[in-house]
Amino acid sequence: MRLSTLDNGTRDGELVVVHRDGTRAASARAIAPTLQAALDRWSATEPLLRALANDIDAGRVDAAPLDLARVLAPIPRPYEWVDGSAYINHIVLVRKARGAEPPETLLTDPLVYQGGTSEMRGPRAPIPLPDPSWGCDFEAEVGVILDDVPRGTNVANALAHVKLFVILNDVTYRNLIPPELAKGFGFFTSKPATSFAPFAVTPDELGDALKDGRVHLRLRSTLNGELAGDPEAGPEMHFSFADLIQHITKTRAFTAGTVLGSGTVSNKDRARGVSCLAERRTLETLDSGKPTTPFMKPGDRIAIEMLDASGRSIFGRIDQEVVAVPA
Amino acid sequence: MRLSTLDNGTRDGELVVVHRDGTRAASARAIAPTLQAALDRWSATEPLLRALANDIDAGRVDAAPLDLARVLAPIPRPYEWVDGSAYINHIVLVRKARGAEPPETLLTDPLVYQGGTSEMRGPRAPIPLPDPSWGCDFEAEVGVILDDVPRGTNVANALAHVKLFVILNDVTYRNLIPPELAKGFGFFTSKPATSFAPFAVTPDELGDALKDGRVHLRLRSTLNGELAGDPEAGPEMHFSFADLIQHITKTRAFTAGTVLGSGTVSNKDRARGVSCLAERRTLETLDSGKPTTPFMKPGDRIAIEMLDASGRSIFGRIDQEVVAVPA
């Protein structure tokens, strides 16, 4: 089942169930007005949403063409957005880029940060850039949306709390990071609004590609029409979503609708390219002494999607343009 | 006007307006079911809530006794919780405690961290302590609740977005901080659920004590019946709430209901005591080579309140017991 959220003039949008062809959808308002409301009582709403999906696919319920310009983030303002950094290759490369060492506990203690949630953006929303010197970068990631997760959830019980998968663009102002992290309190202004692909999908949509709490498919990023990278999201995700859930619940519980990200998908094999420009710039620096790829500037377009073995775009496509805005 | 949120069996509780005597309240459900719903359209709901407050105070609307055991956090799951660290004395002391230097930009660039929001707790909620070795500490703070704040809000326009004031206990597992901050991504497991005093109050409730985006009153913390500290919250708040709002909106907007904290209230004058045990332990170490005050353990009680010039407890009283829970 694939779900989407449409702009209906409210803060939280309207939940729709997507036809299996990915081009049409029908309102789920009779079941739950929003995806958050559905997740607040998922055991009751999920079977109803699946029944609606069956009716849509069978033509028993009319589905209207899905206008991607009206699609919002699956949850436009989730209660929590927690982003991991589970691909070790990414951590090593971006820390090299800013002359920082990876943490000593790199392989044993997951890295996560608490992100802002006020304005999650849809797949066609522009990326505002008030100041090009901030170093605007994309970060292509896989994410999950959780139900209520108790404190002290362990790896063995963690994946039962994963209700939906998403892909996302964790936009980063790369040049704001060094002074911010030097203060010791983590990211804040360096992480503006995050954007999401059109569909949040139930785990069954991933089929055999979902194994061990990881999505074993390639995440494809295209910058201005040229492939930036299509790394495998599975094998090099050092900490699985189960590991990340165990980590984040060590001292507190999470409410339904929490979004948990994988961190930038990254492979050691250079042939797989990159899911952010910071990695490419680091590789350029290692090879030739300085970066040659600029960060994104107004007019640049970043597209992110994930195809399954049959070539279907599971989550639909993020396709965003960077736009200049007043500082 | 003072508002409170009562447990009614739902996730978000029920908004009530408090009688001016602070012991009774009446439901605001005819105006807005929850405080978040009220803040989502504050310009429409605030006058109605004020009219209800007048009716309650005049006896035209019945108010029932307020059961503090049923009081939740004003917003039990806000969309964002951003905590500043605006009292320089606190930063200097707690960093000394863990052998870290204050950031170079201490006086020019505000420190804030993004906090978790899933389980904000009420004034009588226990503080769960799965492991006493984590070093359970309280942190007494002043906070504000904002309406929608655009990206790029400057100091001159910031205070118009402050709709309510609160006081809070930003519970911290002090011994989880050093390994967490060493990873470079900020606090996460070291910051469990935050607790709030019973009343969120409109700015007019602070009268002349509200000046320059700071609350010029003492915040009083009592541990096991003994005064821990009653520092002035005003003069040594180096960055005002206006400064903090300008800082956090540099690259993104905030949705109505965002909670913004001052950081632990702290005065240089040792006679004012402390608003957290980490400061006292640092002072003990400076004086005698080692800390003698233990962190909180099961059975300890921490109370926090703020009295106005007439002795009225503006926000009501946080009064929490630390309780052992399974890890």
Chai-1 contact restraints between the chains, C-beta under 6 A:
chainA,res_idxA,chainB,res_idxB,connection_type,confidence,min_distance_angstrom,max_distance_angstrom,comment,restraint_id
A,R77,B,Y79,contact,1.0,0.0,6.0,A-B,restraint_1
A,R77,B,T255,contact,1.0,0.0,6.0,A-B,restraint_2
A,Y79,B,R77,contact,1.0,0.0,6.0,A-B,restraint_3
A,Y79,B,T117,contact,1.0,0.0,6.0,A-B,restraint_4
A,Y79,B,S118,contact,1.0,0.0,6.0,A-B,restraint_5
A,E80,B,T117,contact,1.0,0.0,6.0,A-B,restraint_6
A,E80,B,S118,contact,1.0,0.0,6.0,A-B,restraint_7
A,P103,B,K183,contact,1.0,0.0,6.0,A-B,restraint_8
A,L111,B,K183,contact,1.0,0.0,6.0,A-B,restraint_9
A,L111,B,F185,contact,1.0,0.0,6.0,A-B,restraint_10
A,V112,B,F188,contact,1.0,0.0,6.0,A-B,restraint_11
A,Y113,B,F185,contact,1.0,0.0,6.0,A-B,restraint_12
A,Y113,B,G186,contact,1.0,0.0,6.0,A-B,restraint_13
A,Q114,B,Q114,contact,1.0,0.0,6.0,A-B,restraint_14
A,G116,B,R252,contact,1.0,0.0,6.0,A-B,restraint_15
A,T117,B,Y79,contact,1.0,0.0,6.0,A-B,restraint_16
A,T117,B,E80,contact,1.0,0.0,6.0,A-B,restraint_17
A,S118,B,Y79,contact,1.0,0.0,6.0,A-B,restraint_18
A,S118,B,E80,contact,1.0,0.0,6.0,A-B,restraint_19
A,S118,B,A253,contact,1.0,0.0,6.0,A-B,restraint_20
A,S118,B,F254,contact,1.0,0.0,6.0,A-B,restraint_21
A,S118,B,T255,contact,1.0,0.0,6.0,A-B,restraint_22
A,E119,B,A253,contact,1.0,0.0,6.0,A-B,restraint_23
A,L181,B,G184,contact,1.0,0.0,6.0,A-B,restraint_24
A,K183,B,P103,contact,1.0,0.0,6.0,A-B,restraint_25
A,K183,B,L111,contact,1.0,0.0,6.0,A-B,restraint_26
A,G184,B,L181,contact,1.0,0.0,6.0,A-B,restraint_27
A,F185,B,L111,contact,1.0,0.0,6.0,A-B,restraint_28
A,F185,B,Y113,contact,1.0,0.0,6.0,A-B,restraint_29
A,F185,B,G186,contact,1.0,0.0,6.0,A-B,restraint_30
A,G186,B,Y113,contact,1.0,0.0,6.0,A-B,restraint_31
A,G186,B,F185,contact,1.0,0.0,6.0,A-B,restraint_32
A,G186,B,G186,contact,1.0,0.0,6.0,A-B,restraint_33
A,F188,B,V112,contact,1.0,0.0,6.0,A-B,restraint_34
A,T189,B,K250,contact,1.0,0.0,6.0,A-B,restraint_35
A,T189,B,T251,contact,1.0,0.0,6.0,A-B,restraint_36
A,P192,B,T251,contact,1.0,0.0,6.0,A-B,restraint_37
A,P192,B,R252,contact,1.0,0.0,6.0,A-B,restraint_38
A,A193,B,R252,contact,1.0,0.0,6.0,A-B,restraint_39
A,K250,B,T189,contact,1.0,0.0,6.0,A-B,restraint_40
A,T251,B,T189,contact,1.0,0.0,6.0,A-B,restraint_41
A,T251,B,P192,contact,1.0,0.0,6.0,A-B,restraint_42
A,R252,B,G116,contact,1.0,0.0,6.0,A-B,restraint_43
A,R252,B,P192,contact,1.0,0.0,6.0,A-B,restraint_44
A,R252,B,A193,contact,1.0,0.0,6.0,A-B,restraint_45
A,A253,B,S118,contact,1.0,0.0,6.0,A-B,restraint_46
A,A253,B,E119,contact,1.0,0.0,6.0,A-B,restraint_47
A,F254,B,S118,contact,1.0,0.0,6.0,A-B,restraint_48
A,T255,B,R77,contact,1.0,0.0,6.0,A-B,restraint_49
A,T255,B,S118,contact,1.0,0.0,6.0,A-B,restraint_50
